[in-house]
Amino acid sequence: MQNAKILWVDDEIDLLKAHQMYLKQKGFEVQTASNGIDALDLVNTDSFDIVFLDEQMPGMDGLTTLAELKKIAPNMPVIMITKSEEESIMEDAIGGKITDYLIKPVKPSQILLALKKVLDGKKLIDQKVNQSYQQDFRNIAMRFFDDLGSNDWIEIYQKLVFWEIEMERNRDSSMKEVLSNQLEEANTNFGRFVSRNYLDWVNTTNPDHKPMLSPDVLSQSTFKHIGEGYDSVFFILVDCLRYDQWKTFEPIISDLFYINSEEAYYSILPTATQYARNAIFSGLHPLDISERYGQYWKNDEEEGGKNLHEGDLLAEHLKRARMNVKHSYNKVITVDEGKTLADNVLNLLNNDVNFMVFNFIDLLSHSRTEMNIIRELAPDEAAYRQISRSWLEHSPFLVMLRKLARKNVKIVIATDHGTIRVKRPSKIIGDRKTTTNLRYKQGRNLNYDHKAKHVFSVRNPREARLPQSSVSASYVFAMEDYFFAYPNNYNYYVNYYKDTFQHGGISLQEMIIPIIELTSKR
């Protein structure tokens, strides 16, 4: 902060010599101007770290000077000094992008504190973030030795995401590697936790003995709000949305809606669209879908779309729940489809409940794998979050939400599974009918390292409530950040898929996913 150059603009600048001397003693260089014109000339010819600007000056007043200063140096911090506390003046100053303001008379200590806040603020925040994470690091690390339940893992993951996003804003990267290592350790322990408990979860009907799973989502989040007096209820599924991506969406959406609840639930295995999303809309596990509604289910090795009958499965779900309601189902894959839905969304208020799927984030993860330019735009999790946020800000999805925000609606935003950036290969061999997904494999005679601790094997698919394509077929799931690779063209295959975002397996990022309830502020 010291040696910073200050420009102080005040029509009574001669009365502020004591303040100027105080700042010079503290190591600052101070230049002065008694009017707006002189201040603009100085800024045109020299560079300053910060400007103190009097609001009430004859001729060109402070607000006019502020506007002109921002044209010359839009990123230069300006602190407004004013005698007035009128709301309109403060609104004009804030609208003109002042950095801070002080009320006259100001003391030298106030000036120094304002300088420290502006010039050293980011550095102080960086230091505080690192110190706070160091304290939390120990708490999280100790919890790995506890007998953790499903809610404990949600809490741990949410904390790690919080610190991940805080570190993203942090210029001091000294703790980022520590956080990355702790997230890896968490995923190792989480994989063990899931492999011990998953089969029990999917085979119990007691809600106290399992977390909320994909088939429970609609009954526990959406159906209960139908008939509560809203114009309509909306369930919006954003395919492949990770919890950390939701946290970057949250500030935008919270401007429009009250966030009534923010929870997380567990995606079923495989954490893939065919399984998880069909389970959500049907309210059933994949095995039950294939047995009850075989006409709507396709196994991995069968040709054709695997999610073409979500609307049919949803209609059957509503019937089983004895919900005689008027509803709609819309799936958005292209921008034009999104625009059409946004244009006509208010017509859907005639329905009791509306269900929507937005596919962009899933398409983004696939495009990032296949297109180098997308991979370069989003090389890591932080960039992946930002490109997802950019989509939201310019999407028909947000246009639709803005329209609904003016109505008396209940909105549930959820997803079907997340993704993880894969880094380590794990060799596997299967026949030509083995699934191509990198995070799970289904097939006969799967050959892999059976001693590997990063593989969860389900020899009898029925135990996991999964359909079995043949008598000898089994499933294996990659844990942590591993991905399955075939020995043929192994090096090429590994180099191509390493550092891509994949889903289907067991990780915090894939399985612990958001479900949010909103109501309009209007």
Beta strands, then each sheet from edge to edge (+ up, - down):
strand 1: 5-9
strand 2: 29-33
strand 3: 50-54
strand 4: 78-82
strand 5: 100-103
strand 6: 232-238
strand 7: 257-266
strand 8: 327-332
strand 9: 353-358
strand 10: 409-414
strand 11: 420-421
strand 12: 424-429
strand 13: 440-444
strand 14: 447-448
strand 15: 455-458
strand 16: 473-478
strand 17: 482-485
strand 18: 501-502
strand 19: 512-520
sheet 1: 2+ 1+ 3+ 4+ 5+
sheet 2: 7+ 19- 10+ 6+ 9+ 8+
sheet 3: 11+ 18-
sheet 4: 14+ 12- 17-
sheet 5: 13+ 16- 15+
end
